[in-house]
Amino acid sequence: MHARDLHLDYGIVEDLLKAFLLNEIQKFGFRSVVIGLSGGIDSAVAAELAARTFGPQQVLALLMPYRSSSSESVEHAGLMVSRLGIRSEIVDISSAVDAFVRSVPEEQRMRRGNIMSRTRMVYLYDISARDGSLVVGTSNKTELLLGYGTLFGDMASAVNPLGDLYKTQLRGLARHLGIPEPLVEKEPSADLWEGQSDEADLGFSYEDVDALLYMMLEKRMDRPSILAEGVDEAFYDRVRSMVVRNQYKRMMPVIAKISSRTPGIDFRYARDWQEVK
């Protein structure tokens, strides 16, 4: 399978996502959004869509560097702020993170990275409460399926326009939207520690895993059919294990059933099942 099989009509995708944002934000009486702008492609696309939907003045970009963050991350986030003319604020999270990580050994980088990610979300939701705006998410479909994200950290949001787009598709949408090439071409990184790289952490490329996930989910191919396409057996087994193991990250917390109508089990309505008064 080739990466081109994944690609969509990105003009239609843009229109769908702008309509989605407008509907989901405004139906509850909100008119503005806040986005954590990291300097990466995902948050750049989310900011671009939000600015085109609501207008630049209704979008606030929050830049949240840590002292070890790459200077390129802040520079690329600034590129998007200038390009879109959106409002922005910079919050240095170093002191807040340091207060948490004093007792965490330096070699336990995953714990430290999770703390950093959740600290950023604390700031985002505080700004949301301050301004009466909603947090727009930036997690893509590949990350959500693999569980490559921090629960209640970068995976948290009020509305996520990107969660049904594989990373490969997100790059295609970014080029359609005219996102600056340095952001599109740079090596994906959550910038949680110096030299950190998404694909190095995962042990495979987004292009390869997206092709596999597409066969598994969209084409609903079984294991023998996928292996017959030339996919490595160990690669298939590892990816499938990640998808299954991380299902809990994609669900609301499981609730022990006691009554006849339990939230999330029997009491299940659309989030807008009754008009807000």
Secondary structure, 3 states (H helix, E strand, C coil): CCHHHHCCCHHHHHHHHHHHHHHHHHCCCCCCEEEECCCCHHHHHHHHHHHHHHCHHHEEEEECCCCCCCHHHHHHHHHHHHHHCCEEEECCCHHHHHHHHCCCCCCCHHHHHHHHHHHHHHHHHHHHHHHCCEEECCCCHHHHHHCCCCCCCCCCCCECCCCCCCHHHHHHHHHHHCCCHHHHHCCCCCCCCCCCCHHHHHCCCHHHHHHHHHHHHCCCCCHHHHHHCCCCHHHHHHHHHHHHHCHHHHCCCCCCCCCCCCECCCECCCCCCCCCC
